[in-house]
Amino acid sequence: MSQVSLVGIHHIKIPVTDLTRSAAWYERVFGFRATIEFPDPDGVVRGVAGPLPGLGETLVALRVNQQAAEGCRGFDPVSFGVQDRADIEAWASHLDSLGIRHSPVIDATIGWLLVFNDPDGLELHLYSWARHGIDQTDRPGYGRAVATTS
C-alpha cells in the first residue's frame, strides 16, 4: 500500500425514481446545481451530476434506477459532514423551514447526528466532525474501537 493512495471522493451516486423531483429536492435542501447531464442512447436524460456547496470537488450524481432506489430505501450510504452541534441545529431549523421531517439531534457514536429522508426514502445523515465526548461503547448499535493485537 505504500505506493498507492487516495486523494478524496470523486463523486457520490444516488439512485432515484423521478429525476426532476429529486433534482429539485436536492437543490432546495442542499443547493445542488446540475452541471452535467447523462442522456441515454434514446436521448432521454436519466441522470445529472453537480456540486453541493461545501463538498469541494466532490460531485453528487442523481441517476434514475428504480430497482436500486427501492432497494436503498431506509439505508444510509452517506453521511455529510458538518462542523459541530450548532451546525446540526441550524440544519434542523433549515429542514423545518422546508417542511422536511427529521430526527431530533442524536448523540451518535462520535459526534452529533441528524437523520432525514430524500424523496425516495434514502436515509441521509448529517454528522458533526466535532466530537461530543460521550462514551457510547456499551450502547447496542453504536460503534466502539476495534481491538488491536500487536
Backbone bond lengths (Angstrom), bond angles and torsions (degrees), N, CA, C in turn:
res aa  C-N    CA-C-N  psi(-1)  N-CA   C-N-CA  omega(-1)  CA-C   N-CA-C  phi
1 M - - - 1.457 - - 1.528 112.40 -
2 S 1.299 119.79 -9.65 1.458 120.43 -174.96 1.524 113.09 -68.75
3 Q 1.335 119.17 -17.11 1.461 120.57 -177.28 1.521 113.53 -104.07
4 V 1.311 117.94 -0.73 1.453 120.50 178.08 1.527 109.18 -126.18
5 S 1.322 115.58 151.14 1.466 118.76 178.49 1.512 109.43 -156.16
6 L 1.305 114.96 161.70 1.455 122.44 174.67 1.523 108.61 -100.23
7 V 1.316 115.95 153.57 1.460 119.58 179.11 1.533 112.15 -123.64
8 G 1.322 116.58 14.92 1.457 119.83 178.36 1.512 111.29 137.37
9 I 1.310 115.51 -167.63 1.464 122.17 176.62 1.518 106.91 -108.47
10 H 1.331 117.07 123.67 1.455 121.51 -178.68 1.524 111.58 -71.79
11 H 1.342 116.88 -53.32 1.457 119.95 177.45 1.520 110.54 -155.05
12 I 1.293 114.12 160.54 1.456 123.40 175.46 1.518 105.88 -116.25
13 K 1.327 117.65 126.54 1.463 121.14 -179.70 1.525 109.13 -107.37
14 I 1.322 115.45 124.58 1.457 122.26 -177.36 1.524 108.94 -114.28
15 P 1.346 117.68 123.13 1.463 119.51 177.94 1.526 110.58 -76.59
16 V 1.333 115.76 138.72 1.458 121.43 -179.87 1.529 109.66 -134.27
17 T 1.323 116.24 161.28 1.467 120.44 176.29 1.522 111.93 -99.77
18 D 1.334 117.51 -28.72 1.459 122.76 -178.26 1.526 107.67 -133.10
19 L 1.334 116.42 104.27 1.462 121.29 -173.33 1.527 112.20 -62.41
20 T 1.302 117.48 -44.84 1.469 120.70 -178.16 1.526 110.60 -61.21
21 R 1.317 116.53 -48.04 1.468 121.43 -179.93 1.529 110.90 -61.38
22 S 1.328 116.95 -47.41 1.461 120.23 -176.68 1.525 112.21 -68.19
23 A 1.334 117.69 -41.54 1.470 120.16 178.91 1.530 110.05 -61.25
24 A 1.325 116.99 -41.97 1.464 120.54 178.37 1.527 110.75 -64.85
25 W 1.338 117.32 -40.59 1.461 121.26 -179.86 1.531 110.45 -65.24
26 Y 1.337 118.02 -47.75 1.467 120.86 -179.78 1.529 111.04 -64.93
27 E 1.323 117.15 -31.52 1.468 120.11 175.29 1.526 110.28 -67.04
28 R 1.329 116.19 -46.61 1.467 121.45 -178.32 1.527 111.86 -64.50
29 V 1.320 117.32 -41.56 1.459 121.58 -175.21 1.530 112.34 -82.35
30 F 1.332 116.81 -46.36 1.467 121.23 -171.54 1.528 114.94 -111.47
31 G 1.330 118.11 -10.38 1.457 119.56 -174.51 1.520 112.69 83.07
32 F 1.336 117.45 20.87 1.469 122.74 178.03 1.523 109.88 -55.37
33 R 1.342 115.25 140.62 1.458 120.89 176.89 1.519 107.88 -137.44
34 A 1.325 116.86 113.84 1.466 121.07 -179.74 1.527 109.84 -67.75
35 T 1.334 115.52 127.06 1.468 121.18 177.09 1.526 111.67 -119.84
36 I 1.325 116.32 -11.32 1.461 122.82 179.36 1.519 107.21 -135.73
37 E 1.350 117.02 140.42 1.453 119.57 173.24 1.521 109.31 -125.52
38 F 1.330 115.40 154.18 1.457 122.48 -175.36 1.526 110.10 -122.49
39 P 1.340 117.24 94.00 1.467 118.92 176.37 1.528 110.49 -80.99
40 D 1.328 115.36 144.09 1.466 121.23 173.39 1.529 108.80 -75.83
41 P 1.329 117.41 171.81 1.468 119.58 178.55 1.535 113.69 -55.37
42 D 1.338 116.84 -25.79 1.465 120.03 178.72 1.531 112.09 -83.78
43 G 1.333 117.15 1.25 1.459 121.74 176.83 1.515 115.25 90.12
44 V 1.325 117.99 -4.14 1.463 121.09 -179.98 1.532 109.00 -81.94
45 V 1.330 115.86 127.88 1.465 120.63 178.51 1.525 108.11 -76.12
46 R 1.328 115.63 119.06 1.461 120.88 -179.84 1.528 111.86 -121.96
47 G 1.329 115.05 16.93 1.448 119.28 176.78 1.513 110.89 -165.93
48 V 1.327 115.05 149.25 1.460 122.06 174.43 1.524 107.87 -140.01
49 A 1.317 115.50 157.24 1.458 120.39 176.30 1.520 108.60 -142.64
50 G 1.316 115.13 154.05 1.451 120.04 177.99 1.512 110.43 -179.55
51 P 1.308 115.49 177.65 1.462 120.16 -178.04 1.522 112.96 -82.10
52 L 1.318 114.69 154.82 1.461 122.19 166.07 1.523 105.93 -111.43
53 P 1.312 118.57 131.36 1.462 119.48 177.75 1.527 111.02 -52.64
54 G 1.315 115.83 131.68 1.457 121.64 178.02 1.512 114.66 98.14
55 L 1.333 118.21 -10.62 1.470 119.98 -178.88 1.520 112.89 -98.45
56 G 1.313 118.58 8.03 1.458 120.28 179.01 1.515 111.40 63.23
57 E 1.327 116.51 -130.27 1.462 122.21 -177.30 1.530 113.28 -81.58
58 T 1.314 117.72 -11.54 1.463 121.05 -178.81 1.528 109.64 -66.65
59 L 1.330 115.94 128.38 1.458 121.55 178.17 1.526 110.19 -98.80
60 V 1.322 115.21 155.96 1.456 121.79 171.33 1.522 106.56 -114.18
61 A 1.326 115.76 127.72 1.460 121.52 178.01 1.524 109.05 -111.08
62 L 1.308 115.94 135.79 1.456 123.10 174.54 1.518 106.31 -111.79
63 R 1.329 117.28 119.10 1.465 121.47 -177.23 1.514 110.07 -126.86
64 V 1.320 115.55 131.44 1.458 120.36 178.14 1.523 109.30 -67.51
65 N 1.318 115.04 120.74 1.465 122.32 176.50 1.530 105.81 -159.20
66 Q 1.310 114.97 92.33 1.470 122.02 -175.14 1.525 111.97 -54.18
67 Q 1.316 116.68 -49.34 1.464 121.05 -175.77 1.525 111.20 -64.93
68 A 1.312 116.81 -44.24 1.468 119.89 -179.86 1.526 110.92 -66.41
69 A 1.335 116.72 -41.15 1.471 120.16 179.49 1.519 110.63 -61.84
70 E 1.321 116.58 -43.79 1.464 119.66 178.95 1.522 110.97 -66.81
71 G 1.336 117.17 -37.76 1.461 121.14 179.49 1.522 113.26 -68.61
72 C 1.331 116.95 -26.11 1.467 121.21 -179.00 1.525 113.24 -91.02
73 R 1.330 117.03 -6.28 1.461 120.51 -178.89 1.532 109.75 -53.21
74 G 1.328 116.85 125.48 1.456 121.52 178.95 1.523 113.75 85.09
75 F 1.340 117.25 -2.01 1.465 121.18 179.78 1.524 109.04 -98.76
76 D 1.318 116.97 152.40 1.466 122.24 -177.40 1.532 111.00 -120.15
77 P 1.333 117.26 82.89 1.466 119.67 -175.72 1.522 114.63 -76.30
78 V 1.329 117.99 -15.15 1.465 119.65 -176.68 1.523 109.58 -144.53
79 S 1.322 114.19 142.84 1.460 120.86 171.89 1.519 106.99 -119.96
80 F 1.318 116.49 119.96 1.453 120.71 178.31 1.526 108.51 -84.17
81 G 1.317 116.62 136.16 1.453 121.41 -176.42 1.515 113.42 -86.54
82 V 1.324 114.80 141.19 1.461 123.29 170.65 1.525 106.70 -130.23
83 Q 1.316 117.05 165.22 1.462 119.73 -173.85 1.530 114.64 -67.53
84 D 1.336 117.18 -54.82 1.461 118.50 -168.44 1.531 111.02 -153.97
85 R 1.317 115.51 -173.78 1.462 120.42 -178.88 1.527 111.78 -60.80
86 A 1.328 117.28 -37.86 1.469 119.68 178.89 1.526 110.48 -59.70
87 D 1.326 117.48 -38.31 1.463 120.57 177.04 1.526 110.89 -66.97
88 I 1.325 117.01 -40.77 1.473 120.39 176.99 1.524 109.57 -59.19
89 E 1.334 116.90 -45.10 1.459 120.73 179.82 1.529 111.38 -65.33
90 A 1.342 117.44 -36.36 1.465 120.38 177.00 1.532 110.21 -65.50
91 W 1.329 117.11 -39.55 1.465 120.66 176.70 1.528 110.74 -64.70
92 A 1.321 117.37 -39.57 1.464 120.05 177.57 1.531 109.78 -60.01
93 S 1.314 117.62 -42.43 1.471 121.45 177.73 1.526 110.86 -64.77
94 H 1.338 116.77 -41.23 1.468 121.42 177.79 1.526 110.35 -60.18
95 L 1.331 116.48 -47.51 1.463 120.19 179.31 1.530 110.89 -63.73
96 D 1.327 116.88 -39.90 1.473 120.71 176.33 1.530 110.20 -57.91
97 S 1.335 116.51 -43.61 1.467 120.18 -177.77 1.524 111.95 -65.34
98 L 1.339 116.72 -23.96 1.466 121.99 178.23 1.527 111.98 -93.50
99 G 1.334 117.09 -3.53 1.461 120.89 -178.79 1.516 113.24 73.98
100 I 1.332 117.07 26.62 1.467 121.54 -179.46 1.523 109.30 -99.09
101 R 1.331 115.40 120.39 1.471 120.48 179.26 1.518 109.83 -66.14
102 H 1.329 116.02 144.80 1.460 121.96 -179.97 1.520 109.56 -152.15
103 S 1.310 114.55 167.21 1.464 120.48 176.77 1.521 109.48 -71.56
104 P 1.322 116.26 166.39 1.465 117.93 165.72 1.533 107.50 -69.91
105 V 1.315 117.49 171.38 1.462 120.62 173.98 1.527 107.44 -65.88
106 I 1.319 115.92 127.18 1.466 122.31 -175.62 1.519 109.99 -108.25
107 D 1.336 116.84 133.94 1.466 121.68 169.53 1.521 105.81 -79.79
108 A 1.323 117.28 94.03 1.462 121.90 -175.31 1.530 110.41 -82.70
109 T 1.311 116.90 -166.30 1.463 121.06 -175.76 1.521 112.05 -57.05
110 I 1.325 117.13 -47.21 1.465 120.83 -174.74 1.523 112.15 -114.71
111 G 1.332 116.37 -45.87 1.459 121.34 -176.39 1.511 110.72 -131.19
112 W 1.336 115.08 -158.43 1.454 121.15 179.89 1.520 109.94 -94.53
113 L 1.327 115.35 149.68 1.454 122.06 -171.74 1.522 110.52 -136.82
114 L 1.333 115.46 143.51 1.456 122.69 172.14 1.524 106.84 -129.22
115 V 1.320 117.74 133.79 1.466 122.86 -174.80 1.528 109.51 -122.76
116 F 1.348 115.76 135.04 1.459 121.65 175.21 1.522 108.49 -154.72
117 N 1.326 116.75 171.19 1.469 121.33 -175.35 1.514 111.76 -115.55
118 D 1.339 115.11 146.34 1.463 120.02 172.26 1.536 108.34 -81.37
119 P 1.331 119.08 179.71 1.472 119.90 -175.83 1.525 115.04 -60.20
120 D 1.340 118.11 -23.66 1.463 120.95 179.21 1.523 112.96 -96.02
121 G 1.326 117.72 6.52 1.455 120.97 178.04 1.516 114.33 86.78
122 L 1.340 118.03 7.75 1.459 120.74 173.93 1.520 107.31 -67.03
123 E 1.319 116.59 130.01 1.458 120.54 -177.67 1.523 108.70 -83.81
124 L 1.310 116.17 121.52 1.464 121.73 178.87 1.521 109.29 -106.44
125 H 1.319 115.35 140.24 1.459 121.57 179.84 1.517 109.95 -118.30
126 L 1.313 115.36 138.71 1.461 122.91 166.63 1.517 104.79 -111.89
127 Y 1.326 116.46 121.96 1.464 121.83 -172.32 1.524 108.79 -127.01
128 S 1.318 116.62 135.01 1.469 119.68 -177.58 1.527 111.81 -81.91
129 W 1.328 114.04 141.69 1.471 119.63 172.18 1.521 109.40 -72.44
130 A 1.332 116.94 -34.43 1.465 120.59 178.05 1.524 108.72 -64.74
131 R 1.306 115.41 138.08 1.464 121.37 179.54 1.521 109.56 -92.56
132 H 1.323 115.29 144.55 1.462 118.77 179.84 1.520 112.79 -90.91
133 G 1.318 119.02 -16.61 1.456 121.86 177.12 1.514 115.33 80.94
134 I 1.325 117.85 8.02 1.465 121.30 179.96 1.523 108.59 -86.02
135 D 1.309 117.36 130.35 1.469 121.33 178.58 1.525 108.93 -81.93
136 Q 1.316 116.05 108.73 1.460 122.10 -178.76 1.537 111.41 -103.02
137 T 1.311 117.82 12.55 1.460 123.55 -172.74 1.526 113.65 -50.38
138 D 1.302 117.63 -41.12 1.466 120.30 -174.19 1.525 113.98 -93.66
139 R 1.326 118.07 6.77 1.467 120.48 -179.55 1.528 110.47 -90.42
140 P 1.323 117.84 123.60 1.464 120.43 178.42 1.529 111.15 -57.00
141 G 1.321 115.89 136.15 1.451 121.47 179.06 1.517 114.17 88.01
142 Y 1.318 117.22 -9.39 1.460 120.84 178.65 1.533 108.53 -97.77
143 G 1.313 116.27 155.06 1.459 120.81 -178.41 1.522 112.28 -78.39
144 R 1.306 113.62 161.32 1.470 120.31 172.98 1.524 106.89 -146.53
145 A 1.314 115.47 159.96 1.457 120.53 -179.09 1.528 109.81 -62.89
146 V 1.305 115.18 143.23 1.462 120.84 177.19 1.521 108.25 -79.38
147 A 1.319 115.51 131.14 1.460 119.81 177.28 1.520 108.82 -68.93
148 T 1.311 116.11 133.33 1.461 120.06 179.57 1.515 109.86 -111.32
149 T 1.299 115.21 150.13 1.466 120.89 175.57 1.510 108.19 -116.13
150 S 1.287 115.89 137.78 1.473 120.00 -178.08 1.498 110.90 -99.13
